[in-house]
Each structure stands twice: as structure tokens, then as C-alpha cells.
Amino acid sequence: MQIPSNTQQRIIIDYLATLTDAPDAFLHGATLSLCASLLGKRVVTPFAGRELTPCLWIVLVGRSTKLRKTTTQS
């Protein structure tokens, strides 16, 4: 997945890439998780007469040890 170069997410991923050799796909997942946790329940979307809060599930799948899954989650 290509992320445009002028976005805050790309800036964060580029910075994280200087700290680890984890693949960009995992850094992308970590960045989405970070954004979701910063939003928390402060952002809502009206749906069917009620408010929905965002719910984001991220699964990182890769070989053990080699792809730095735990590193990107920390």
C-alpha cells in the first residue's frame, strides 16, 4: 500500500523506519493503531439514530522473530 509522501502518517512511518528494520506494512499498522488510540472515544459517527465510536483491529502476521512484529507494537 502506497501512502502519499505529504501525510502525517508517512512522516511517522519514515521516522519509525530509522529506528527499526521492520517492514513498512507493519509500521503502517502500528501508525494506524497509534492514531486510533489517540482518537479514543472522542470521535463518533452518527449511524441509525445512534453514535458509533471507531473500533480498529490490527493483526500482524509474519514469521517469528524475523519481521519485528513485537517491535512495531511497542
LINKA-V751100 format. One record per run of one state. SS is the DSSP state (alpha for helix, beta for strand, coil for the rest). FROM is the first residue (numbers start at 1). LEN is the number of residues. Records with the same first field share a line. If there is no record, write none. Layout:
BEGIN
SS = FROM-LEN ; FROM-LEN
END
This chain:
BEGIN
coil = 1-7 ; 18-6 ; 40-4 ; 48-2 ; 54-15 ; 74-1
alpha = 8-10 ; 24-16 ; 69-5
beta = 44-4 ; 50-4
END
